[in-house]
Amino acid sequence: MGQTVIGIKPTQVALAADITNYGSPYNFGDIGGYDDPLLGHQEFVWGRANGAVTGAGYVCVETTGFDFQLISITATTPGTAGPGSRVGVAMAALADNDAGWFQIYGKGTVRTLGLAAKGTRLNTTGTNGCLDDDGTAGSEQVFGIVLGTATGGATANNSDAILTYPSVGVTL
């Protein structure tokens, strides 16, 4: 059963081999709190990478039992990790089966495609780990993440995102 942990290091990574040999430093599903001096209160869930996670800011979906994979149109279709599935933002690059923290609350950094606008509905895309506001048919809405400023003209990490326990919504 998960518990609340105060004072975590959000970028901490536990390698798959170390988890096998020594166990995980936290229980999968633990919620970690961190009070960033510039960004305020943030919350994270301890999870395992289901496939490699490219880096910090990449958006992931919880598929089963605290396993997170890069979010995409195919990863969030109904019957896989569809509506209601938890969404978290990776805090570090993770190899397959490594563990780390995924942000679920507070101000943070989210990877988006170019020209994602401030304050718009975000959705999954065909680019793993990235959100956009283009409303492409067949993509899924992602509730609980909003951009405080627009993303520039290229795919980038937008450091002005606000997360409020995000989850996968309905198919567009």
DRENBAVEX-121994 format. One record per residue: residue number from 0; residue in three letters; x, y, z of N, C-alpha, C, O, CB in turn. Coordinates in steps of 0.05 Angstrom, whole numbers. Atoms other than C-alpha are relative to their C-alpha. Glycine has a CB too. Layout:
<atoms>
ATOM    nr   rest      n.u      n.v      n.w     ca.u     ca.v     ca.w      c.u      c.v      c.w      o.u      o.v      o.w     cb.u     cb.v     cb.w
ATOM   NUM    ALA        X        Y        Z        X        Y        Z        X        Y        Z        X        Y        Z        X        Y        Z
...
</atoms>
This chain:
<atoms>
ATOM    nr   rest      n.u      n.v      n.w     ca.u     ca.v     ca.w      c.u      c.v      c.w      o.u      o.v      o.w     cb.u     cb.v     cb.w
ATOM     0    MET       17      -24        0        0        0        0       18       25        0       37       26       15      -19        0       24
ATOM     1    GLY      -16      -25        2       26       69      -18       -3       17       24      -22       15       39       -9       16      -25
ATOM     2    GLN        0      -19      -23       43      121       33       10       27      -10       19       29      -33       17      -11       23
ATOM     3    THR       -9      -27        7       60      195       33       28        4       11       33       -2       34      -19       21       11
ATOM     4    VAL      -28       -5       -7      134      213       34        5       30       -4        0       41      -25       19      -18      -17
ATOM     5    ILE       -5      -28        2      155      284       49       30        4       -3       46      -10       10      -10       15       26
ATOM     6    GLY      -28       -6        3      221      314       26       15      -18      -19       39      -24      -14       13        0       27
ATOM     7    ILE      -13       17       19      237      271      -34       19       16      -18       19       40      -17      -21      -14      -18
ATOM     8    LYS      -16      -12       21      288      285      -89      -14       -8      -26      -11      -31      -35       31      -10        1
ATOM     9    PRO       17        7       23      243      288     -151       16      -13      -23        4      -28      -39      -13       24      -10
ATOM    10    THR      -16       11       22      300      269     -199       12      -27        6       28      -38      -10       21       19       -9
ATOM    11    GLN      -12       26       -8      318      205     -161       -9      -22      -19      -32      -23      -27       -8       -7       29
ATOM    12    VAL        5       23       17      323      143     -204       11      -25       14       33      -25       26       13        3      -28
ATOM    13    ALA      -10       26      -10      328       70     -181        3      -18      -25      -17      -23      -39      -20      -13       21
ATOM    14    LEU       -5       17       23      360       25     -234      -14      -27        4      -16      -37       26       30       -4       -4
ATOM    15    ALA       14       26       -1      324      -39     -252       16      -22       14        6      -37       30       -7       -9      -29
ATOM    16    ALA      -18       20      -13      384      -82     -231        1        4       30        1      -15       45       28        2      -12
ATOM    17    ASP       -1       -5      -29      387      -48     -163      -27       -7       13      -27      -18       36        6       30        5
ATOM    18    ILE       26        8      -11      312      -59     -152       -1      -30        3      -11      -41       23      -23       10      -18
ATOM    19    THR       -1       29       -1      322     -133     -169       17      -10       23        9      -28       38       10      -11      -26
ATOM    20    ASN      -20        9      -20      382     -140     -122       -6       10       28       -2       -5       47       27        8       -8
ATOM    21    TYR        2      -12      -26      364      -93      -65      -28        9        7      -33       17       30       19       23        2
ATOM    22    GLY       27      -10       -5      291      -74      -72       -2       29       -8       18       43      -11       -8       -4       29
ATOM    23    SER        6      -28        7      259       -7      -89        3       17       25       -5        8       46      -28        3      -13
ATOM    24    PRO       -2      -18      -24      275       52      -43      -27        9       10      -29       18       33       18       24       -7
ATOM    25    TYR       28       -8       -8      200       68      -42      -18      -22      -10      -11      -37      -28       -8       28      -11
ATOM    26    ASN       21       18       10      137       27      -51      -12       12      -25      -16       36      -26      -22       -6       21
ATOM    27    PHE       13      -10       24      108       33     -120      -28       11        7      -43       -3       21       -2      -22      -23
ATOM    28    GLY       26      -13       -8       49       81     -114        3       20       22      -16       35       28      -20      -20        7
ATOM    29    ASP       -4      -21      -20       79      122      -58       -2       28      -12        5       32      -35       28       -3       14
ATOM    30    ILE        2      -28        8       63      196      -63       21       16       14       23       15       39      -29       11        5
ATOM    31    GLY      -21      -16      -12      121      243      -52       -6       29       -3      -15       38      -24       27       -6      -14
ATOM    32    GLY        4      -29        0      115      316      -34       27       14        0       46        6       12      -16        8       24
ATOM    33    TYR      -24      -16        1      167      369      -49       -8       30       -1      -25       37      -18       18       -8      -24
ATOM    34    ASP        5      -29        0      165      444      -34       23       14      -14       44       19       -2       -5       11       28
ATOM    35    ASP      -20      -13       16      205      476      -90        1       30        8      -20       43        9       -5       -4      -30
ATOM    36    PRO       -2      -28       -9      231      546      -69      -11       19      -22      -19       41      -15       28        7        7
ATOM    37    LEU       10      -18       22      211      575     -138      -27       -8      -11      -43        9      -19       20        0      -22
ATOM    38    LEU       25       10       12      153      531     -161      -22       -7       19      -45      -12       11        6      -24      -17
ATOM    39    GLY       20        6      -20      117      518      -96       -3      -30        5       15      -46       -2      -27       11       -8
ATOM    40    HIS        5       28       -7       86      452      -73       -5      -17      -24      -20       -9      -42      -24       -2       19
ATOM    41    GLN        3       19       22       92      393     -120       -5      -28       12        5      -34       34       25        0      -19
ATOM    42    GLU        4       28       -9       69      320     -114        8      -19      -23        4      -12      -47      -29       -5        9
ATOM    43    PHE      -10       20       19       96      258     -148       -9      -28        8      -14      -32       32       31        1       -2
ATOM    44    VAL        6       28       -6       80      184     -153       25      -16       -8       37      -11      -29      -26      -10      -14
ATOM    45    TRP      -23       18        6      136      131     -150       -9      -22      -18      -27      -37      -11       13      -11       27
ATOM    46    GLY        8       20       19      130       87     -211       23      -12      -15       46       -3      -13      -20       11      -19
ATOM    47    ARG      -20       14       16      167       41     -259       -5        6      -29      -28        8      -38       -1      -31        6
ATOM    48    ALA        2       -5       29      182       55     -332       -7      -26      -14        6      -47      -11       27       11      -11
ATOM    49    ASN        8       22       18      146        8     -380       10        7      -28       -6       19      -43      -32       -6        1
ATOM    50    GLY      -13      -10       24      194       19     -438       16       24        8       11       36       29      -20        7      -22
ATOM    51    ALA      -17      -22       -7      247       73     -439      -16       26        0      -34       31      -17       23        3      -20
ATOM    52    VAL       12      -27       -1      226      144     -419       23       19       -7       44       19        6      -12        6       29
ATOM    53    THR      -21      -15       13      266      194     -459       13       20       19       38       23       18      -11       15      -23
ATOM    54    GLY      -13      -19      -17      277      247     -406      -21       15       17      -45       10       16       15       20      -16
ATOM    55    ALA       17      -16      -16      249      298     -357      -19       16      -17      -12       26      -38       17       19       18
ATOM    56    GLY       21      -15       15      185      332     -379      -17      -17      -18      -38       -7      -28       13       22      -15
ATOM    57    TYR       16       17       18      161      274     -421      -24      -10       15      -23      -19       38       18      -24      -11
ATOM    58    VAL       26        7      -13       88      258     -407       -4      -30       -3        1      -42      -25      -23       16      -14
ATOM    59    CYS        3       29       -1       72      186     -388      -28       -7       10      -41        9       24       21      -14       18
ATOM    60    VAL       26       10      -10        8      146     -375        6      -26       16       22      -42        9      -19       -6      -24
ATOM    61    GLU       -2       25      -17        1       93     -320      -16      -22      -14      -40      -19      -18      -10        5       29
ATOM    62    THR       14       22       15      -15       28     -356      -11      -21       19      -35      -27       18       19      -12      -20
ATOM    63    THR        9       19      -20      -19      -23     -299       19        2       24       43        6       21        0      -29      -12
ATOM    64    GLY      -15        3      -25        4      -27     -227       24       18        3       46        9        9       10      -27        2
ATOM    65    PHE      -21      -20       -3       46       37     -226       22       -2      -21       44        8      -17       12       -2       27
ATOM    66    ASP      -18        0       24       80       22     -293       -8       23      -18      -31       25      -25       -1      -28      -15
ATOM    67    PHE        5      -23       17       86       85     -335       14       -3      -27       37      -12      -28        9       26       14
ATOM    68    GLN      -12        0       27       98       89     -410       -5       27      -12      -24       41       -5      -10      -23      -17
ATOM    69    LEU        4      -26       14      106      149     -456      -28        1      -11      -38      -18      -23       21        4      -22
ATOM    70    ILE       27       -4       10       38      177     -473        0        3      -30       18       16      -41      -14       24       14
ATOM    71    SER        4       -3       29       14      173     -545      -29       -8       -6      -43      -18       11       20      -17      -17
ATOM    72    ILE       27        7        8      -50      163     -584       -5      -30        4      -26      -38       14       -5        7      -29
ATOM    73    THR        4       29       -2      -39       87     -585        2       -9       29      -10      -30       36       21      -14      -17
ATOM    74    ALA       -3        8      -28      -19       83     -511      -25        6       17      -28       -6       38       24       13       13
ATOM    75    THR       23       -9      -16      -84      115     -488      -27       -8      -12      -48        2       -3        1       29        4
ATOM    76    THR       26        8       12     -137       83     -533      -16      -17       20       -4      -32       36        5      -15      -26
ATOM    77    PRO       16       17      -17     -195       51     -497        7      -30       -4       11      -39      -26      -30        4       -5
ATOM    78    GLY       -8       28        0     -177      -21     -479       30       -3        7       39      -25       12       -5      -12      -28
ATOM    79    THR      -28        1       -9     -104       -2     -463        1       16       26       -3        4       47       19       13      -22
ATOM    80    ALA        0      -18      -23      -97       57     -415      -18       23       -6       -9       46       -8       29        9        8
ATOM    81    GLY       20      -20       10     -160       94     -434      -10       19       21        4       25       41      -23      -14      -11
ATOM    82    PRO       11      -20      -18     -205      144     -399        2       -6       29       -4      -28       38      -29        5       -7
ATOM    83    GLY       -3        3      -28     -190      155     -326       28       -9        9       34       -7       33      -20      -19       11
ATOM    84    SER      -27        9       -8     -119      128     -328       17       24        9       15       46       -2       14      -14      -24
ATOM    85    ARG      -17      -21      -11      -69      169     -288       22        8      -19       33       -9      -33       12       -8       27
ATOM    86    VAL      -21      -11       16      -21      214     -325       21       13       19       13       26       38      -11       21      -21
ATOM    87    GLY      -22      -12      -16       47      235     -296       22        9      -19       25        0      -41       11      -19       21
ATOM    88    VAL      -23      -11       16      107      274     -321       26      -10       12       31       -6       36       -1       31       -1
ATOM    89    ALA      -26       11       -9      175      240     -316       18       23       10       18       44       -2       13      -16      -22
ATOM    90    MET      -19      -19      -10      227      276     -275       28       -5       -8       46       10       -2       -2        1       30
ATOM    91    ALA      -26        8        9      286      240     -306       -3      -20      -22      -24      -33      -25       18      -11       24
ATOM    92    ALA        0       22       20      305      194     -363        1      -27       15       15      -29       35       25        3      -19
ATOM    93    LEU        2       26      -12      289      122     -346        3      -22      -21      -10      -20      -42      -26       -4       16
ATOM    94    ALA       -1       23       17      309       57     -379      -23      -18        7      -35      -15       28       28      -15        2
ATOM    95    ASP       22       19       -5      258        1     -384        4      -13       28       25      -23       34       -1      -22      -22
ATOM    96    ASN        1       11      -27      240      -23     -313       15       15       22       16        7       45       11      -28       -1
ATOM    97    ASP      -11      -18      -21      279       33     -278      -24       13       14      -46       14        3       19       22      -12
ATOM    98    ALA       21      -14      -15      238       70     -225        7       29        5       31       35        6       -6      -15       26
ATOM    99    GLY       -4      -28       -5      229      143     -212      -26       14        7      -47        2        9       13       14      -24
ATOM   100    TRP       23      -16       -7      182      199     -194      -13       12      -25        0       20      -43        8       23       20
ATOM   101    PHE       16      -12       22      126      223     -240      -17       22       13      -33       16       31      -17      -22      -14
ATOM   102    GLN       15      -22      -12       96      291     -225      -29       -2       -7      -37       -7      -29       11       27      -10
ATOM   103    ILE       29        1        3       21      293     -214      -14       26       10      -38       29        5      -11      -24       14
ATOM   104    TYR       12      -25      -11       10      361     -180       21       22        2       44       17        8      -13       -5       27
ATOM   105    GLY      -16      -23       -3       38      431     -181       11       11      -26        5        0      -47       23       -6       19
ATOM   106    LYS      -12      -12       23       76      475     -228       24      -16       -9       40      -25        8        9       30        5
ATOM   107    GLY      -22       16       10      125      438     -273        5        3      -29       -5       22      -42       -5      -29        7
ATOM   108    THR       -8       -1       28      152      423     -342      -13      -23      -14      -12      -46       -5       31       -1       -3
ATOM   109    VAL       14       20       16      113      386     -395        9        2      -29       11       25      -40      -31        4        2
ATOM   110    ARG       -8        0       28      135      366     -465      -24        3      -18      -43      -12      -16       16      -26       -7
ATOM   111    THR       22       -5       19       90      394     -520       11        3      -28       35       10      -32      -16       24        8
ATOM   112    LEU       -7       -6       28       91      399     -595        0       31       -4      -11       45       13      -20      -13      -20
ATOM   113    GLY       -2      -29        4      104      468     -625      -27       13       -2      -46        2      -11       15        5      -26
ATOM   114    LEU       23      -18        1       54      524     -619      -24       -9       17      -46        0       12       -9        2      -28
ATOM   115    ALA       22        6      -19       13      492     -563       -6       26       15       12       39       27        8      -23       20
ATOM   116    ALA        8      -26      -10      -27      552     -537       -5       -1       30      -10      -22       42      -25        9      -14
ATOM   117    LYS        6       -3      -29      -36      577     -466      -29       -5        5      -47        4      -10        8       29        9
ATOM   118    GLY       27        3      -10      -98      554     -429      -19      -16      -18      -43      -13      -15      -11       26        4
ATOM   119    THR       18       15       18     -124      506     -483       -1      -29        9       15      -38       25       10        2      -28
ATOM   120    ARG        2       28       -5     -147      434     -479       23      -15      -13       29      -10      -37      -28      -11      -11
ATOM   121    LEU      -23       15       11      -88      387     -488       -9      -29       -6      -28      -39        6       24        0       20
ATOM   122    ASN        7       27        8      -90      319     -522       25      -15       -7       47       -4      -10      -19        0      -24
ATOM   123    THR      -22       17        8      -46      260     -539        7        4      -29       -9       16      -44       -7      -30        5
ATOM   124    THR       -9       -4       27       -7      259     -603       14      -26      -10       16      -46        5       20       24       -3
ATOM   125    GLY      -15       23       11       30      210     -649       30        1        8       44      -18        2       -2        0      -30
ATOM   126    THR      -28       -3       -9       96      235     -618        1       -9       30      -11        4       47       10       29       -3
ATOM   127    ASN       -1       11      -27      112      194     -556       10       21       21       30       34       17       19      -24        1
ATOM   128    GLY       -8      -17      -22      114      234     -492       -8       29       -3       -2       46       15       28       -1        4
ATOM   129    CYS        7      -28        5       86      298     -522      -30        5       -1      -45      -13      -11       12       10      -27
ATOM   130    LEU       28       -8        3       19      334     -516       -2       23      -20       18       35      -26      -11        8       28
ATOM   131    ASP        5      -23       18      -12      385     -563      -29        9        5      -44       -4       19        4       -8      -30
ATOM   132    ASP       27      -11       -2      -75      427     -569      -14       -1      -26      -33       14      -31        1       28       11
ATOM   133    ASP       11        0       27      -91      409     -641      -27      -14       -3      -40      -11      -24       20      -13      -18
ATOM   134    GLY       26       13        2     -153      366     -626       -2      -21      -22      -24      -24      -33      -21       20       -3
ATOM   135    THR        1       20       21     -134      312     -676      -20      -22        6      -21      -33       28       28      -13       -3
ATOM   136    ALA       20       21       -3     -190      262     -687       15      -26        7       35      -33       -5      -16       -4      -26
ATOM   137    GLY      -12       26       -9     -174      196     -652       19        4       24       27      -16       36       15      -12      -22
ATOM   138    SER      -17       -5      -23     -130      229     -599      -17        1       25      -42        3       23       17       26       -3
ATOM   139    GLU       15       -1      -24     -150      230     -526        6       26       15       29       35       16        6      -24       18
ATOM   140    GLN       -4      -23      -17     -160      291     -482       16       -8       24       14      -31       34      -27       13        8
ATOM   141    VAL      -14        4      -25     -114      298     -423      -10       22       19       -3       45       15       32        0       -3
ATOM   142    PHE       11      -19      -19     -150      331     -365       21        4       23       35      -14       30      -27      -10       12
ATOM   143    GLY      -16       -5      -23     -112      365     -308       28       11       -6       45       12       12        3      -25       15
ATOM   144    ILE      -25      -14        7      -54      397     -346       -7       24      -17      -22       22      -36       20      -20      -16
ATOM   145    VAL        4      -24       15      -55      468     -370       26       15       -3       43       15       15      -22       19       13
ATOM   146    LEU      -24      -16        4       -1      512     -400       -4       29        8      -25       41        1        9       -2      -30
ATOM   147    GLY        1      -27       -8       12      579     -368       10       20      -21        3       43      -21       16        4       25
ATOM   148    THR       -9      -15       23       48      604     -430        1      -18      -24        2      -43      -21       29       13        5
ATOM   149    ALA       -1       16       24       48      581     -502       27      -12       -5       48        0        3       -9       17      -24
ATOM   150    THR      -25       12        9      101      534     -529        9       14      -26       -8       20      -42       -2      -31       -3
ATOM   151    GLY      -10      -13       24      146      565     -582       -6      -16      -25      -22      -34      -25       29        5        2
ATOM   152    GLY        5       12       26      149      543     -655        9      -29       -4        5      -40      -26       12       16      -20
ATOM   153    ALA      -10       28        3      181      474     -643       -7      -16       24      -14       -6       45       31        1       -5
ATOM   154    THR        5       18      -23      171      413     -599       20        7       22       44       10       17        3      -30       -9
ATOM   155    ALA      -17       -9      -22      198      432     -531      -12       -7       27      -35      -15       29        5       31       -2
ATOM   156    ASN        9        2      -27      193      426     -456      -11       27        8        4       47        9       22      -10       20
ATOM   157    ASN       12      -24       -9      144      479     -432        1        1       30      -11      -16       43      -30        3      -11
ATOM   158    SER       -5       -1      -29      166      500     -362      -21       15       15      -18       20       39       27       12        5
ATOM   159    ASP       21      -15      -14      102      537     -346      -26      -15       -1      -48       -4       -7       -4       28      -14
ATOM   160    ALA       24       17       -1       53      479     -339       -9       -2       28        6       -1       47        6      -28      -12
ATOM   161    ILE       13        4      -26        5      469     -282      -14      -27        0      -32      -31      -17      -19       24        8
ATOM   162    LEU       12       26       -1      -14      398     -263      -18       -2       24      -11        6       46       22      -22        1
ATOM   163    THR       19        5      -21      -75      379     -222      -11      -28       -3      -33      -32      -13      -23       21       -1
ATOM   164    TYR        7       29        1      -76      303     -217      -11       -7      -28      -35      -15      -30      -20       -7       22
ATOM   165    PRO        9        5       27      -80      293     -293       -9      -29       -6        1      -48        7       21        8      -19
ATOM   166    SER        9       27        8     -116      235     -326       -9        2      -29      -13       23      -41      -24      -10       17
ATOM   167    VAL        9        3       27     -136      210     -395      -30        5       -1      -45       -5       16        7      -28      -12
ATOM   168    GLY       28       -5        3     -203      236     -419      -11      -15      -24       -1      -37      -30       -5       30       -5
ATOM   169    VAL       14       13       22     -248      218     -477       15        3      -27       31       21      -30      -28       11       -3
ATOM   170    THR      -12       -2       27     -227      204     -549      -14       22      -16      -38       25      -15       -3      -28      -14
ATOM   171    LEU       11      -22       16     -236      264     -594      -10      -10      -27      -19        5      -44       22       21       -5
</atoms>
